Amino acid sequence: MAIVQRVVAGAHPLAVRRGSRVTVENGGGAIDAEIDPRRVERIVRNLVVNGIEHGEGQPVTVEAHVSSGLPG
């Protein structure tokens, strides 16, 4: 969640300029995963910024949840 919070904080000035409000919803509890933090941060940042830039001032919600495993 720290990555998501950092991205949302960094995107806040853009959201203000575009008239959007960005919120974060956590599906409950900490999320532990073995990841490349730089890549995940880049992906989350791209998604958040795209939501703000193309959302026409609508709210943007970032949801982070833990799944029970891979489908299949």
Buried (B, 14 or more C-beta within 10 A) or exposed (E): EEBBEBBBEEBBEBBEEBEBEBEBEBEEEEBEEEEEEEEBBEBBBEEBBEBBBEBEEEEBEBEBEEEEEEEE
